[in-house]
Amino acid sequence: MKLYTYWRSTAAYRVRIALNLKGVARQDVFVSLVAGEQGAPDYAALNPQKLVPALELDDGTVLTQSLAIIDWLEATQPTPALLPSEAVARARVLAAAHVVACDIHPVNNLRVLQALSAHFNADEGARIAWMHHWMQLGFDTLEATLPAPRFAFGTAPGLADICLIPQLYNARRWGLDLTPWPNLTKIEAACLDLPAFAEAVPEAQPDATG
Ligand SMILES: N[C@@H](CCC(=O)N[C@@H](CS)C(=O)NCC(=O)O)C(=O)O
């Protein structure tokens, strides 16, 4: 299978971690977001939303949206499980994942920042303040609600960890001081000890540029 990915894409980073945890091999196809390759006709034909990641299966089926891709992976490769089977526990893990994937990430995306500059005169300071604002709100929620015995919810990593770790990377990239969220950085340290996470970090990707 082929993963259309970009080293700094946090959504692609989620899928890299999930594939690694499941032990599923992939071939990477690099889509440079800074070069605007997500809008190139070939890629837009594959994913009309013009976002990464996309996963192309061996039969040519294309899956998009990181959480949908991970859901497909969970359905087709059930072990190790990324979500608990008990309904309330599962809802709690999904809620934490959605704090990142639905409430932080969509308003901090590249195209949102570009629109803030192009249509609302946002300068670099305003863009940074915007990024920090939404991350702080989400991190406050997660800090208060994640049990964090080792990983976000237990002694093995799951979907909440898969969403959280890339978002913490992005926060550092934007210069956000993470000391107000010690539970989150403790979870991060535990995750990054695992090869599945360490091998998925942006700087370890072949398309990483400085
Ligand atoms: N909800 C989507 C978000 C995908 C997304 O926004 N990807 C970003 C990179 S993290 C992207 O391709 N941005 C390109 C752009 O904004 O033009 C998912 O989870 O896959």
The ligand as an ORCA input file, in Angstrom:
! r2SCAN-3c Opt
* xyz 0 1
  N      -9.082     15.856      8.879
  C      -8.034     15.533      7.965
  C      -7.055     16.693      7.929
  C      -6.015     16.529      6.860
  C      -5.191     17.791      6.793
  O      -5.665     18.870      7.101
  N      -3.923     17.642      6.373
  C      -3.059     18.804      6.310
  C      -1.687     18.475      6.845
  S      -1.741     18.009      8.556
  C      -2.913     19.262      4.884
  O      -2.856     18.468      3.969
  N      -2.873     20.589      4.678
  C      -2.683     21.148      3.375
  C      -3.325     22.487      3.248
  O      -3.864     23.025      4.222
  O      -3.289     22.981      2.116
  C      -7.329     14.245      8.384
  O      -7.382     13.928      9.581
  O      -6.764     13.545      7.544
*
